[in-house]
Amino acid sequence: PGSRRFPPPSVQPASLRFSLALAFALAFPGDGMSSSPGSAEEAPAPELPPPDWAQLYGREPFSMRSLLPPLTWFPSYVRSVRGVATEEDVASAGALPYSLKGDVVAGLTVGVMLVPQGLAFALLSGLPVQTGLFSSFAPLLVYALFGTMRQVQTGPAALISLLTGQALDSIGITDVASRVAGASALALLVGVISVLLGALRFGAVADLMSHSVMSAFCTAAGVTIATSQLKHLLGIPVPRYPFWWETVTSLAAHARQIHGPTVALGGTTLAMLLALKYWKGAGSAEQRQKHAVWRWFPTEKTSRAFKTMKLLADLSALLAVTLGAVWAWAYREAGVEGVRLVGEVDARGFIFALPGSGTYEQLFGSSHFVQSAIIIAVIGFLESVAVGGKFAAKYRYEYNANQDLLALGLSNIASAFMSGYPVTVGFSRTAVNVVLGATSLLACAISSMVVLLTMYIFLPAISQVPLASMAPIIVQGAIAFIDVHEFRVALRSRPGEFLVMLATFIMSLALTVKEGLMTGFALSTLKTLHDIAFPNLAVCGQVQENWRDVRHFPEGEQRPDTVVIRMDARLHFANARKMKEFCLRALRLRERSGDRVLYLVIDAKSLNGVDLTGCEMLGALAEVLQGRGQALIIANLKAPIASCLASAGVQGLIQKHGGQLCLDMQDAIAAISAAEPGWSDARERVQTLIRSASKIERRALCHQCPSRIADVDWTSSAP
């Protein structure tokens, strides 16, 4: 204002225009910046600067708040509970506003549910039942402090328990004390691996395992888990075997020793658990009323009977243990013998010890132990992301995969020093947590307090619980892993993936699930390499404004002097030779039909990258074509590929041999169609694209290395 002069808006940088508008608004809040209701003129809104998209490709800066998430979310939680939440608090909560009541109810309920599950999963690992409680206290507290997935519940899980037991079996540890020490050492190693992966920002490791391999692996794990519990359901006294087929053979050999009272107890408990599970997931009231069985049960979700039965379904594990204890007491009173109980339990409380004490040489002298730790770390993280990510997407709140990998690692380290074994996120407990209204990891911390009270008050009573009432809890969880539908889908749609799944499943049952997973990973990697080496190559014809594969669009128009080729993959060393051979074969085939071909056009629309081998092949192809009296044209170029070809000298080499790079197919066809093909316009458009790509690359480099910003000449147009 006044005597000060500024450049006209048309020549001011956007950031300067925004700064001036903001400064004017702050200095003169009542001077022309707002208008009264009767004002004839509306003040123009300040012009915002355009977004700096280069920031999207830089790494997020590290902060202590990201390492300790409660520093961020707990103040927002307190404000929300007090009713003074800010707009930022509401936005960060997504579609899941914070609720203290929901967290308390969910935390207490899941804590009660966790106790019998922890006991049962320890049994699956071949460890004393109290080890499950050792693994259910500190890990929950630690994850509540460092995790970012708001609704998950950590602790013992069926799949990780199976892997833990097989890891200990593979190195020949049989006595109880050594197994407890070995399990804690395994938890420590799993924790260290997870922390390292999280610190190195390797959260993307979850993307390296294909869905089909994981589905086959989980199905085999479910079969193995369920089979391992048949001895408790049938009352057959067979030892623990490392391989699935040995367990099946032993059960068949001792089939005459089936104990009737145990079968009655275990079968009834399993039927009850499965009935409650399937009733709970039966759908809406209309679907329940149409069902042949569930229509005889409560169908209205607002009724008291429905809510009561829903609570029983949520606490079905506790119901199974309680029912089993009462049933076993009735057997004893009636003089029925032979029902095996948990037996003597060490009720001294939590045991703090150095992980693996006295077993280091036996544990770390075996490569199987380290391999098992790596697999458990990866599988545990995959399971947590699959469960927690599903609910995060549903309720639209953000989580940090790398931070959660770090949190799982610290949780396992905490479990190790409390004589526990590896833990991860539990699916069934998380599902119940969500249904009961959990909105933060405060629910996870509350569940740990329930375990703490149980440890010192109710643990002695566990000795009277029959194994036949705990085995159904494990079998119910194992059945959830079995997915035959995925095999059917793969067989119909992707036979190659079906063979990989089948090999993974068979190897998991023939040896252990660890070897099965490694086999599946190796085969899926080989299949991926095969797909990369043999990409889809197509001769294209013009269909309206698009260029389509003539195998699927035979009506596509083809110029008599031009062959258009497309490759749907990244061009690199594995497929460069095949691309060149395909192009030359296509030209020979076309020439045999009588056409005189002058141009080979590569439609690069589906190319998303090229390496030096690919660059060398394109240059060699251009030279070969020139010797045949033909020219190479590459069209539909993406900016990074155009920049790479220019930097590697391929652009100049192609032009030297009579070819050209084109921005799109329209440029290529227009130049070819001219009486005297001219490339000046096409060449200039490509150069503009290359200059733009180079500038973006320099900006991205500066966002990764801020100290170099001052060294960059932003006005330079050189590629």
NULUM-860423 format. One record per residue (C-alpha): x, y, z. Coordinates in steps of 0.5 Angstrom, whole numbers, plus 2048, in hexadecimal, padded with zeros to 3 digits. Layout:
% NULUM-860423
XYZ;...
This chain:
% NULUM-860423
800800800;8028077FF;8098097FC;80B8017FC;80B7FE7F5;80B7F77F3;80B7F37ED;8057F27E9;8017EB7EB;8037E87E4;80A7E87E6;80A7E77ED;80C7E07EF;8067DC7F2;80A7DB7F9;80B7E37F9;8047E47F7;8017E07FD;8067E3802;8047EA800;7FD7E8801;7FE7E5807;8027EB80A;7FD7F0808;7F77EC80B;7FB7EC812;7FD7F3812;7F67F680F;7F17F1812;7EB7F6811;7EE7FA80B;7EA7F7805;7EB7F0806;7E47EF808;7DE7F2806;7D77F4809;7D17F0807;7CF7F7803;7D67F7800;7D67F77F8;7DD7F47F7;7DF7EE7FA;7E77EE7FC;7EB7E97F8;7ED7E27FC;7F47E27FD;7F87DE7F7;7FB7D77FA;8017D57F8;8017CE7F3;8037C87F7;80A7C67F7;8097BF7F4;8107BD7F5;80F7BD7FD;80B7B67FB;8117B37F9;8167B47FF;8167B1805;8127B380B;8177B6811;8187B2817;8157B581D;8147B2825;80D7B3824;80D7AE81E;8117A9823;80C7AA829;8057AA826;8027AC82C;8057B382C;8017B4826;7FA7B0827;7F97B182F;7F87B8830;7F37B882A;7F07B282E;7EF7B6834;7ED7BC831;7E87B882D;7E57B4833;7E47BB837;7E07BE831;7E57C382F;7E87BF828;7EB7C4823;7EA7C381C;7F17C081B;7EF7BB820;7E87B981D;7EC7B9816;7F27B4819;7EC7AF81C;7E97AE815;7E37AA816;7E47A881D;7E47AD822;7E77AC829;7E37A882E;7E57A7835;7DF7A2837;7E079E830;7E879D832;7E679B839;7E1796837;7E5793831;7EB793836;7E878F83B;7E478A837;7EA789832;7EE788839;7EA78383B;7EA780834;7F1780834;7F377C83A;7F0775838;7F3776831;7FA778833;7F9771837;7F776D831;7FC77082C;80276F831;7FF767831;80076782A;80776A82A;80976482F;80A769835;80776983C;80076D83B;803772840;80777483A;801777836;80077C83C;80777E83C;806780835;800784836;80278983B;80878D839;80778D832;800790832;803796836;809797831;80579682B;80079C82E;8067A082F;80979F828;80479D823;7FF7A181F;7FA79C81D;7F579E822;7F0798822;7F5792822;7F678E828;7FD78A829;7FF78482C;7FF77C82B;7FC77A824;7FB773821;80077481B;80677781F;805772824;80576C81F;80C76F81C;80F770823;80D769825;81076681E;81676A81F;818767826;816760823;81B76181D;821762822;81F75C826;81D76082D;81875C831;81975D838;81476283B;81976783E;81E767837;817768833;81576E837;81C771837;81D77082F;81677382E;818779832;81F77A82E;81A779827;81677F82A;81C78382B;81F781824;818783821;818789824;81F78B822;81E78A81B;81778D81B;81A79381E;820794819;81B793813;817798816;81D79D817;81F79C810;81879E80E;81779780B;80F79780C;80E795805;81178E806;80A78C807;80978D7FF;80E7887FE;80A7827FF;8047807FA;7FD77F7FD;7FD7797F9;8037767FD;800779804;7F9776803;7FC76F801;801770807;7FC77280C;7F776C809;7FD76780B;7FE76A812;7F7769813;7F7762811;7FD761816;7FA76581C;7F476181C;7F775A81B;7FC75B821;7F675C825;7F2756823;7F6752829;7F375782E;7EC75682B;7EC74F82A;7F074D831;7F674982D;7FC74A831;80174B82B;80874F82B;809756828;80C754821;80F75A81C;80C758816;804757814;805751811;80874E817;80275081B;7FD74D817;800747816;80174681E;7FA74881F;7F774381A;7FC73E81E;7F973F824;7F2740822;7EF73A827;7F173F82D;7EC74482C;7E9746832;7E2747832;7E174C838;7E6750835;7E375082E;7DC752831;7DF758835;7E475A82F;7DE759829;7D975D82D;7DE76382F;7E0763827;7D9763825;7D7768829;7DC76D827;7DB76C820;7D476D821;7D5773824;7DA77581F;7D5774819;7CF77781D;7D377D81E;7D577E817;7CE77C814;7CD783811;7C6787812;7C0786815;7BD78480E;7C277F80D;7C277C813;7BA77B813;7BB77880C;7C177380F;7BE76C810;7C276C817;7C3773819;7BC775819;7BB77181F;7C0775823;7BF77D824;7BF78181E;7BD788820;7C478C822;7C0790827;7BD78B82B;7C0789832;7C1782830;7C578382A;7C978882E;7CA782833;7CC77D82E;7D178282A;7D4783831;7D577C832;7D877B82B;7DD78182C;7DF77D832;7DE77682F;7E6774831;7E4776839;7DE772838;7E176C836;7E676C83B;7E176D840;7DD76883E;7E376383D;7E4764844;7DD763847;7DD75C842;7E375A845;7E175B84C;7DB75784A;7DF751848;7E375184E;7DD751852;7DA74B84E;7E074784E;7E2748847;7E9748846;7EE749840;7EC75083E;7F375483E;7F475A842;7F9760841;7FC75E847;80176184C;80276984A;80776D84C;803773850;809777852;80777C84E;80B780848;81277D847;818782845;81E77F842;82378083D;82077D836;823776834;82777583B;82B76F83A;82976D833;82D77282F;83276D82C;82C76882A;82876E827;82D772823;83176C821;82B76A81C;82976E816;82276C817;82177081D;823777819;81F775813;819773818;81A77A81B;81A77E814;81477A812;81077C819;812783818;810784811;80977F812;808783818;80878A815;80478780F;7FF785814;7FE78B818;7FE790811;7F978B80E;7F478C815;7F6793817;7F6796810;7EF79380E;7EC797814;7F079D813;7EE79D80C;7E679C80E;7E77A2813;7EB7A680F;7F17A8814;7F87A7812;7FD7A3815;8057A2814;80779B811;80E79C813;80D79F81A;80879981B;80E794819;81279881E;80C797823;80C790822;81378F823;81379282A;80D78E82C;81178882A;81778A82E;81378C834;810785834;817782833;81978583A;81278283D;81477B83B;80E77C836;80F77A82E;80D77D828;807781827;803785822;7FC788821;7F7783822;7F178381D;7EB781821;7ED785827;7EE78B822;7E778A81F;7E478A826;7E7790828;7E4794822;7DD791823;7DD79382A;7DF79A829;7E779B82A;7E97A1827;7F17A2829;7F679D82C;7F479F833;7F0799832;7F6795831;7F9797837;7F379683B;7F378F839;7FA78E83B;7F7790842;7F278A842;7F8785841;7FC788846;7F678784B;7F5780849;7FC77E849;7FC77F851;7F577E853;7F277884E;7F877484B;7F876F851;7F176D84E;7F476B847;7F7765849;7F076284A;7EE764843;7EE75E83E;7F275E838;7EC75C834;7E8762835;7EE766833;7F076382C;7E9765829;7EB76C82A;7F176B826;7EE767821;7E876C820;7EE77181E;7F176C81A;7EB76B816;7EB773814;7F2772810;7EF76C80C;7ED770805;7EB76B800;7E87707FB;7EE7737FA;7F176D7F7;7EB76C7F2;7EB7747F0;7F37737EE;7F176C7EB;7EC7707E6;7F07767E5;7F77757E6;7F976E7E5;8017707E6;7FF7737ED;7FB76D7EF;8017697EE;80576D7F2;80076D7F8;7FF7657F7;8077647F8;8077697FE;801765801;80475E800;80B760802;808763809;80575D80A;80B758808;81075C80C;80E762810;80A76980F;81176C80F;814768809;80D769806;80D771806;814771803;81276C7FE;80C7717FC;8117777FC;8167747F8;8117717F3;80D7787F2;81377C7F1;8157777EC;80E7787E9;80F77F7E9;81677F7E6;81377B7E0;80D7807DF;8127857DF;8177817DA;8117807D5;80C7867D5;8067877D1;8087897CA;80378C7C5;80278E7BE;7FD7947BE;7F87977BA;7F479D7BA;7ED79D7BD;7EA7A47BD;7F07A87C1;7F37A27C5;7F879D7C3;7F67967C5;7F878F7C4;7F678C7BD;7F57857C0;7EF7887C4;7ED78D7C0;7EE78B7B8;7EB7917B6;7F07957B8;7F37997B2;7FA7987B0;7FE79D7AB;8027997A6;80879C7A7;80879C7AE;8087967B4;8067987BB;8097947C1;8077957C8;80B7917CE;8077917D5;80D7917D9;8137957DC;8187947D6;81F7917D9;82478C7D9;81F7867DA;81B7887D4;81F78C7CF;8217877CB;81A7847CA;81778B7C9;81C78C7C3;81B7857C0;8137867C0;81478D7BD;81878A7B7;8147847B6;80E7887B6;81178C7B0;8137867AC;80C7837AD;80978A7AA;80E78A7A5;80C7837A3;8057857A2;80778A79C;8087917A0;80E7957A0;80F7977A7;81379D7A8;81179F7AF;81179B7B6;80E79F7BB;80E79C7C3;80879F7C7;80C7A07CD;8057A17D1;80679B7D5;80D79C7D6;80F79F7DD;81679E7DD;81C79C7D9;82379A7DC;82A79B7D8;8297947D5;8227967D2;82679D7D0;82B7997CC;8267947C9;82279A7C6;82879D7C3;82A7977C0;8237967BD;82379D7BA;82A79B7B7;8277947B4;8217987B1;82579D7AE;8297977AA;8227957A8;82079B7A5;81B79D7AB;81B7A17B1;8197A07B9;8147A57BC;8137A57C3;80C7A87C5;8087A97CB;80E7AB7D0;80D7AC7D7;8127B27DA;8177AD7DE;8187A87D8;8197AE7D3;81E7B17D8;8227AB7D9;8227A97D1;8257B07D0;82A7B07D6;82C7A97D3;82D7AC7CC;8287A77C9;8247AD7C6;82A7B07C2;82B7A97C0;8247A87BE;8247AE7BA;82B7AD7B7;8287A67B4;8227AA7B1;81D7A97B7;81A7AD7BC;8177AE7C3;80F7B07C3;80B7B37C9;8057AF7C7;8027AB7C1;7FF7B17BE;8067B47BC;8097AE7BA;8037AC7B5;8027B37B3;80A7B47B1;80A7AD7AD;8037AF7A9;8077B57A7;8097B57A0;8107B77A2;8117B47AA;8137BA7AE;8157B97B5;8167C17B8;8107C17BB;8107BA7BE;8177BB7C0;8167C27C4;8107BF7C8;8147B97CA;81A7BE7CC;8157C27D0;8137BC7D4;81A7BA7D5;81B7C17D8;8157C07DD;8177B97DF;81E7BC7E1;81C7C17E5;8177BD7E9;81D7B87EA;8217BE7ED;81C7C07F1;81B7B97F4;8227B97F5;8227BF7F9;81C7BD7FE;8207B67FF;8277BB800;8247C2802;82B7C4803;82C7C47FC;8267C97FA;82B7CF7FA;82F7CB7F4;82A7CA7EF;8297CE7EA;8217CF7E9;8217D37E3;8257CE7DF;8227CA7D9;8277C57D8;8257BE7D9;
